[in-house]
Amino acid sequence: MNPEFWHKRWQEKRIGFNQSAVNPLLTEYIDHLDLAVGSRIFVPLCGKSIDMVWLAAQGYDVVGVELVETAVQAFFAEQNIQPIVSQHLENPDIKCYQGQLVDGDEQRTITLWAADIFALTSTDLGTIDAIYDKAALIALPADMRPDYSEQIRKVSDNAPQLLITLNYDQSKKDGPPFSINHEQVQQYYGSHYQICKLASEPSSIGSAPNLKVTEHIWLLK
Ligand SMILES: C[S@@+](CC[C@H](N)C(=O)[O-])C[C@H]1O[C@@H](n2cnc3c(N)ncnc32)[C@H](O)[C@@H]1O
């Protein structure tokens, strides 16, 4: 998937992946990450997901990365948050948007990089206590996934992760979202993480007529 593919999707507003409600698998299984309040959660390929607002409201700081800058701008505009925008010190094409979510007396920071995930380092992203991968790994074709999983591990120092995948007969439909099975999760992450399937549910995400799609949530530690 080249960058133009995603720029065009956002430009044409073909963003069916963007959910209007918080993902129920996130709210049900977040406790498996054992995070203290104030922990920092990384959301790769974040789009303008409302899940980031929910995570901040739980008392976590959020750091996301999204290729399409208008998606990052839309996130802050829709949440009525005025972000501070800065440029990457070495690459002025990369921008960092940082805003505060105020919830009563609590204030949480949401930092979104408008960048290609492969252009960022662990120094850019800072400490990461956990990762929430929703529609990120499954957005990428098979030939990009080994590099993606390696980059995720490198920038997060193998932080634990909640990973949501879809499984369906790939011969019946093109991705994204792509189908990913247990063996593939094992292939991408098995040498550095213990992988535990937390739940599987029927899904209508990205489905075509008569296609059985199952959504899985994995805990990687
Ligand atoms: C399927 S969408 C999922 C967005 C979000 N996680 C959600 O669930 O709403 C994948 C997103 O990844 C972004 N993306 C694709 N390739 C990327 C890359 N190399 N670096 C950063 N973001 C990327 C796309 O622009 C798109 O918004």
The ligand as an ORCA input file, in Angstrom:
! r2SCAN-3c Opt
* xyz 0 1
  C      -7.355      1.071      8.274
  S      -6.915      2.667      8.823
  C      -7.113      2.507     10.592
  C      -7.106      3.801     11.324
  C      -7.382      3.672     12.834
  N      -6.463      2.750     13.474
  C      -8.803      3.256     13.084
  O      -9.026      2.138     13.532
  O      -9.710      4.059     12.802
  C      -5.154      2.671      8.605
  C      -4.555      4.059      8.785
  O      -3.148      3.969      8.698
  C      -2.642      5.083      8.018
  N      -1.337      4.650      7.476
  C      -1.123      3.812      6.440
  N       0.184      3.605      6.258
  C       0.831      4.326      7.220
  C       2.205      4.517      7.548
  N       3.187      3.927      6.846
  N       2.505      5.313      8.592
  C       1.519      5.920      9.314
  N       0.207      5.776      9.036
  C      -0.144      4.991      8.001
  C      -3.702      5.402      6.982
  O      -3.664      6.724      6.517
  C      -4.985      5.082      7.745
  O      -5.505      6.206      8.386
*
